[in-house]
Amino acid sequence: MWRSLTAVALVTGFGAPLVSVAGIAAQESLPGTAAAAPENAVLFHVADLDRDSAQWQQSEELLTRVGVPDALDLWEAAILAEGEASGDFSQADLDALLGGEMAVVVLPAAVELIATMTMEGLDSDTSFRAEDATPTAAGDAPFGVVGILLPGDFDAAWEYVEGQVADLAASRDVAVAESTYGEAEVLMVPAGAETDQSGMDAEIAMDEWMGGHAMDGSGGFVTAAADGFILVGGTEADVMGSLDVIAGTAGSLADSAAARAVAAELPADALSFTYIDGGGILGALDPEAIAMLQSLLMEVPVEALNSQAGIAISADAPGFRFDTVTILNDAVDLAAITVANDPTVAAAAERAPAGTFLFQAGRIPESSFQGLPFALAQAVNGDDISGGEQATMMFPTEEEMAAEIATAAATLEFNPETDLFDLLGDEFIAFSSFPSIGFEDFGVDAVAAITTTDPDALAETARKTAAWIDRAESSVDIATRSAGEETVYVVTDSEMEGAPGVEFGVVGDQAVIGIGGGVDQLVTTPADALAADSQFQTVMGLLPAEYYQIGYVDIGQAIDPLLMVIGAMGMMDGAEDPDAAVATPVTASGDPGNIRALGAIAYQQDNVMGASAILYIADGG
C-alpha cells in the first residue's frame, strides 16, 4: 500500500553521527521542509530525494568507485518492479515523489506517549499486557509524528496519494472523509476494524498492548496538501499543526534560532540532516520519568540533556562524511561532561606501529567511569544483569550500588571504585593489528592503556586482581613476566589452545591490558610509526585539525583478503561449472577495494561538542 513511499524514506537513511569540517560550507538555513514543521518539534529528520542534486551525483560517483555504479538505478528498478506487480506504482509516480525532500517530524506528544508506554512497562510485572495500556493516543489525540513530503511534481504526487488513500479506504470498507482546512485539502481514512489475532501468545499480547495505544496499524490515516507540501499523520491533530505552520498562523521550525544554530555547525549540503531538541524532550516528560533519567545519569545532572543536537550525512569527493554536533546548556558544569581540544593527542599515532589496523587515542571526560564500579561488582558477584524482564527495568539506588560494590570488594580484596576506577586518569591510547586466523591458532597484537593518578596503588590493585583470578577454580592460569622494568600478569586458558594470552598491569604511569605482543609494542618505540603512514596522513588531513580524540581504521586490511577469498571461490565455482562462470561487471576504476579507511575525531569549542568522521574511498586511478 504505502510500501513504495516507505521504501523511498528508508533508502535515504535516518541519520548517523557527524560534525562540521574544515573546507565544508556550513548551513545558513534549514531545509525547505522545515517551513512546514512546528517550532516545538523535538526531532526533525530530512532526507534529500533529488537524484539530480549535487549530493546524489557525488554519491553516484563514490558508488562507481567501489564497483556499484548502478546501485541507485537498481534500487529504482526494484521499487518499480514491485509497483508493477501490484499495479499501483509507475515511473511517473516515482519521478513525482522524488525530486525534493522528505521529512519526519516528532512532536512533544510523541515523547509523552512513549514515556507513558515505558513507565507502564516498568510498573507492570508482565510485559505488553493489554489491560496496562492507557489509550493516550485514542480518538483525536495526536500521536505527535508527521511526515512531510516536498515532491518534485506536486500535482502528480498528490494525484498518486489520492489513489493510495482510496485504495486504503476500500481495503477497510470505509469511505474517505474529504474536507478543507483553510486553503488545504484534507483526506482522512477512519480506523479499520480490529483483526483476528493469531500466532504466539506473546505476539498476541504485544498486538493487544499496541492496540491499546492505537499503534497496531489499524488506526486512522490523515493526509493533506497545501502550498506544495504533502503531509501525512495518524490523526487530524497531527496534520493540522503543520497546516497552521504553512498558513503562517503558527511558528515554524525554520525560524527557530536554536535549530538554525545547530544547522550552522554542519555541512550545508547533505544527504540527510537531523535536529534534536533535548530541552523539548525533557519538557515533555513528567517528574517520574525525569527522576528515572537522573538515576541512569548518576552524577551527571539531567539538565545536561537540555541541549540541541544535529546529525548530518553527506557525500564529498574523498568519501562519505558523518558529522554530529551538540550545543550544550551553559547552566550545567561543562567540565564534567566535556574535554578541551589537546594538540598533543596527535602525537599518540607515533606510538602505534605502521600497519596498525585499529587506532584510537585522546582524552575522556570526568564522568566516563560513572556506573562502571557497580557494573564490575555485579559481574564479580555473579548477578544476572541481562536475564529476566524485571532485571533490565530496575534502576538501583545509591545504597543498592554501594552494597553491591562492598560485596564485590570482600571477594576481590580491593574496592572496585576507590582502588581501581578512581585511580584512572583521562588520557588513553589503544591500537590493534588485523587478526590472523589459522586452522589451529588465532593471532592478534592489541593493547589499551590509560594514565593513572597513582601507579603504585594501581599496581597493588593489579596484583590483587591476579590473586583473585588465581584463586578461582577454572582452567585459567596466571603467570608474570617483565615489560621493561615493570611486572605484567599473563592470563591463559588451557582449554583455548592457540589463543594468545591476555596481559595486564601497570607500566610507567599507565594501566595496560593487551593481547599477544600488544604491550611490548606500546612500550617500544616503533621503527616505522602509524603517524608516518601516507594513507593515515591523507585521511586525518580531511578532518578538523583541532580535537581531543582521534580514531582510525585501516579498512583495506579487512577488505583486501576478503576480496581475495571471494575471487578464489569464484574461480573454483567457474572450474566446476564453466557455464556459470559469468564475471560480475566491474567498471575500469570501480572496486570494493577502493574503500580504504575510516577516520574520526571528536572536538570541543566553547559549549559546542562535536564529532566528524569520513569513510575514505580512493579514486582508483
ChimeraX attribute file (.defattr): number of C-alpha atoms within 10 A of each C-alpha:
attribute: neighborCount
match mode: 1-to-1
recipient: residues
	/A:1	14
	/A:2	10
	/A:3	11
	/A:4	18
	/A:5	16
	/A:6	10
	/A:7	13
	/A:8	19
	/A:9	21
	/A:10	11
	/A:11	12
	/A:12	15
	/A:13	15
	/A:14	18
	/A:15	21
	/A:16	16
	/A:17	18
	/A:18	27
	/A:19	28
	/A:20	28
	/A:21	21
	/A:22	12
	/A:23	10
	/A:24	12
	/A:25	14
	/A:26	18
	/A:27	19
	/A:28	14
	/A:29	16
	/A:30	22
	/A:31	21
	/A:32	16
	/A:33	24
	/A:34	25
	/A:35	19
	/A:36	30
	/A:37	30
	/A:38	26
	/A:39	20
	/A:40	17
	/A:41	23
	/A:42	26
	/A:43	22
	/A:44	24
	/A:45	25
	/A:46	30
	/A:47	28
	/A:48	24
	/A:49	25
	/A:50	20
	/A:51	16
	/A:52	12
	/A:53	15
	/A:54	15
	/A:55	21
	/A:56	19
	/A:57	14
	/A:58	19
	/A:59	22
	/A:60	19
	/A:61	19
	/A:62	26
	/A:63	20
	/A:64	21
	/A:65	26
	/A:66	21
	/A:67	20
	/A:68	19
	/A:69	18
	/A:70	12
	/A:71	13
	/A:72	16
	/A:73	11
	/A:74	12
	/A:75	14
	/A:76	15
	/A:77	13
	/A:78	12
	/A:79	20
	/A:80	20
	/A:81	15
	/A:82	15
	/A:83	19
	/A:84	13
	/A:85	9
	/A:86	10
	/A:87	10
	/A:88	16
	/A:89	19
	/A:90	16
	/A:91	15
	/A:92	13
	/A:93	20
	/A:94	23
	/A:95	16
	/A:96	21
	/A:97	27
	/A:98	23
	/A:99	18
	/A:100	21
	/A:101	23
	/A:102	28
	/A:103	26
	/A:104	22
	/A:105	26
	/A:106	24
	/A:107	24
	/A:108	22
	/A:109	22
	/A:110	19
	/A:111	21
	/A:112	21
	/A:113	20
	/A:114	15
	/A:115	18
	/A:116	20
	/A:117	20
	/A:118	13
	/A:119	14
	/A:120	18
	/A:121	19
	/A:122	17
	/A:123	13
	/A:124	12
	/A:125	11
	/A:126	12
	/A:127	17
	/A:128	22
	/A:129	20
	/A:130	17
	/A:131	10
	/A:132	16
	/A:133	19
	/A:134	16
	/A:135	18
	/A:136	18
	/A:137	21
	/A:138	17
	/A:139	13
	/A:140	13
	/A:141	15
	/A:142	23
	/A:143	27
	/A:144	24
	/A:145	21
	/A:146	28
	/A:147	24
	/A:148	26
	/A:149	28
	/A:150	25
	/A:151	24
	/A:152	19
	/A:153	18
	/A:154	20
	/A:155	13
	/A:156	17
	/A:157	21
	/A:158	21
	/A:159	12
	/A:160	19
	/A:161	21
	/A:162	16
	/A:163	11
	/A:164	16
	/A:165	21
	/A:166	16
	/A:167	15
	/A:168	20
	/A:169	19
	/A:170	13
	/A:171	11
	/A:172	14
	/A:173	12
	/A:174	15
	/A:175	14
	/A:176	20
	/A:177	12
	/A:178	11
	/A:179	12
	/A:180	11
	/A:181	14
	/A:182	11
	/A:183	12
	/A:184	19
	/A:185	14
	/A:186	24
	/A:187	21
	/A:188	23
	/A:189	23
	/A:190	20
	/A:191	18
	/A:192	17
	/A:193	11
	/A:194	12
	/A:195	8
	/A:196	6
	/A:197	12
	/A:198	9
	/A:199	7
	/A:200	9
	/A:201	10
	/A:202	12
	/A:203	13
	/A:204	17
	/A:205	17
	/A:206	17
	/A:207	19
	/A:208	21
	/A:209	23
	/A:210	19
	/A:211	20
	/A:212	21
	/A:213	21
	/A:214	22
	/A:215	18
	/A:216	15
	/A:217	14
	/A:218	15
	/A:219	20
	/A:220	19
	/A:221	21
	/A:222	23
	/A:223	26
	/A:224	27
	/A:225	23
	/A:226	19
	/A:227	13
	/A:228	15
	/A:229	23
	/A:230	25
	/A:231	25
	/A:232	23
	/A:233	22
	/A:234	28
	/A:235	27
	/A:236	22
	/A:237	17
	/A:238	26
	/A:239	24
	/A:240	20
	/A:241	19
	/A:242	29
	/A:243	28
	/A:244	19
	/A:245	19
	/A:246	22
	/A:247	16
	/A:248	12
	/A:249	11
	/A:250	16
	/A:251	20
	/A:252	20
	/A:253	23
	/A:254	20
	/A:255	15
	/A:256	15
	/A:257	11
	/A:258	17
	/A:259	24
	/A:260	17
	/A:261	18
	/A:262	26
	/A:263	26
	/A:264	18
	/A:265	25
	/A:266	30
	/A:267	26
	/A:268	19
	/A:269	21
	/A:270	23
	/A:271	25
	/A:272	24
	/A:273	29
	/A:274	25
	/A:275	27
	/A:276	21
	/A:277	22
	/A:278	21
	/A:279	16
	/A:280	20
	/A:281	23
	/A:282	22
	/A:283	15
	/A:284	19
	/A:285	20
	/A:286	12
	/A:287	11
	/A:288	11
	/A:289	17
	/A:290	17
	/A:291	13
	/A:292	15
	/A:293	17
	/A:294	15
	/A:295	17
	/A:296	15
	/A:297	16
	/A:298	15
	/A:299	12
	/A:300	18
	/A:301	16
	/A:302	18
	/A:303	18
	/A:304	18
	/A:305	21
	/A:306	21
	/A:307	21
	/A:308	23
	/A:309	26
	/A:310	30
	/A:311	30
	/A:312	31
	/A:313	29
	/A:314	23
	/A:315	23
	/A:316	21
	/A:317	14
	/A:318	17
	/A:319	26
	/A:320	19
	/A:321	30
	/A:322	26
	/A:323	28
	/A:324	27
	/A:325	27
	/A:326	24
	/A:327	21
	/A:328	22
	/A:329	18
	/A:330	13
	/A:331	9
	/A:332	16
	/A:333	13
	/A:334	15
	/A:335	11
	/A:336	14
	/A:337	17
	/A:338	22
	/A:339	22
	/A:340	18
	/A:341	18
	/A:342	15
	/A:343	13
	/A:344	10
	/A:345	20
	/A:346	18
	/A:347	12
	/A:348	19
	/A:349	25
	/A:350	16
	/A:351	21
	/A:352	29
	/A:353	23
	/A:354	18
	/A:355	15
	/A:356	21
	/A:357	22
	/A:358	18
	/A:359	23
	/A:360	22
	/A:361	24
	/A:362	26
	/A:363	23
	/A:364	18
	/A:365	16
	/A:366	15
	/A:367	15
	/A:368	12
	/A:369	13
	/A:370	17
	/A:371	15
	/A:372	13
	/A:373	22
	/A:374	22
	/A:375	17
	/A:376	16
	/A:377	25
	/A:378	18
	/A:379	13
	/A:380	16
	/A:381	16
	/A:382	10
	/A:383	13
	/A:384	11
	/A:385	12
	/A:386	9
	/A:387	9
	/A:388	9
	/A:389	13
	/A:390	17
	/A:391	12
	/A:392	12
	/A:393	13
	/A:394	11
	/A:395	15
	/A:396	13
	/A:397	11
	/A:398	12
	/A:399	9
	/A:400	12
	/A:401	18
	/A:402	16
	/A:403	14
	/A:404	21
	/A:405	23
	/A:406	19
	/A:407	17
	/A:408	23
	/A:409	18
	/A:410	10
	/A:411	13
	/A:412	20
	/A:413	16
	/A:414	19
	/A:415	20
	/A:416	21
	/A:417	21
	/A:418	11
	/A:419	19
	/A:420	19
	/A:421	17
	/A:422	17
	/A:423	17
	/A:424	21
	/A:425	19
	/A:426	15
	/A:427	18
	/A:428	22
	/A:429	25
	/A:430	24
	/A:431	26
	/A:432	25
	/A:433	23
	/A:434	17
	/A:435	14
	/A:436	10
	/A:437	12
	/A:438	9
	/A:439	6
	/A:440	8
	/A:441	12
	/A:442	15
	/A:443	18
	/A:444	18
	/A:445	20
	/A:446	26
	/A:447	26
	/A:448	22
	/A:449	23
	/A:450	20
	/A:451	21
	/A:452	24
	/A:453	14
	/A:454	15
	/A:455	19
	/A:456	13
	/A:457	14
	/A:458	23
	/A:459	23
	/A:460	16
	/A:461	22
	/A:462	22
	/A:463	17
	/A:464	15
	/A:465	18
	/A:466	22
	/A:467	14
	/A:468	14
	/A:469	16
	/A:470	15
	/A:471	11
	/A:472	10
	/A:473	8
	/A:474	11
	/A:475	10
	/A:476	14
	/A:477	17
	/A:478	18
	/A:479	12
	/A:480	14
	/A:481	11
	/A:482	11
	/A:483	18
	/A:484	12
	/A:485	8
	/A:486	12
	/A:487	17
	/A:488	25
	/A:489	21
	/A:490	21
	/A:491	19
	/A:492	17
	/A:493	16
	/A:494	11
	/A:495	10
	/A:496	13
	/A:497	11
	/A:498	15
	/A:499	18
	/A:500	20
	/A:501	18
	/A:502	20
	/A:503	23
	/A:504	25
	/A:505	28
	/A:506	27
	/A:507	23
	/A:508	16
	/A:509	17
	/A:510	23
	/A:511	23
	/A:512	23
	/A:513	22
	/A:514	27
	/A:515	22
	/A:516	21
	/A:517	19
	/A:518	23
	/A:519	24
	/A:520	17
	/A:521	19
	/A:522	23
	/A:523	13
	/A:524	13
	/A:525	13
	/A:526	14
	/A:527	9
	/A:528	14
	/A:529	17
	/A:530	21
	/A:531	19
	/A:532	13
	/A:533	15
	/A:534	9
	/A:535	16
	/A:536	19
	/A:537	12
	/A:538	13
	/A:539	22
	/A:540	22
	/A:541	12
	/A:542	20
	/A:543	24
	/A:544	19
	/A:545	14
	/A:546	17
	/A:547	26
	/A:548	22
	/A:549	26
	/A:550	25
	/A:551	20
	/A:552	23
	/A:553	21
	/A:554	22
	/A:555	19
	/A:556	17
	/A:557	18
	/A:558	15
	/A:559	16
	/A:560	15
	/A:561	12
	/A:562	13
	/A:563	14
	/A:564	11
	/A:565	12
	/A:566	11
	/A:567	12
	/A:568	12
	/A:569	12
	/A:570	15
	/A:571	15
	/A:572	13
	/A:573	14
	/A:574	15
	/A:575	12
	/A:576	10
	/A:577	10
	/A:578	11
	/A:579	9
	/A:580	11
	/A:581	14
	/A:582	9
	/A:583	9
	/A:584	7
	/A:585	9
	/A:586	15
	/A:587	13
	/A:588	11
	/A:589	14
	/A:590	22
	/A:591	19
	/A:592	19
	/A:593	21
	/A:594	22
	/A:595	22
	/A:596	21
	/A:597	21
	/A:598	23
	/A:599	24
	/A:600	25
	/A:601	26
	/A:602	26
	/A:603	23
	/A:604	20
	/A:605	14
	/A:606	11
	/A:607	14
	/A:608	18
	/A:609	20
	/A:610	25
	/A:611	25
	/A:612	26
	/A:613	29
	/A:614	26
	/A:615	21
	/A:616	26
	/A:617	23
	/A:618	22
	/A:619	18
	/A:620	13
	/A:621	8
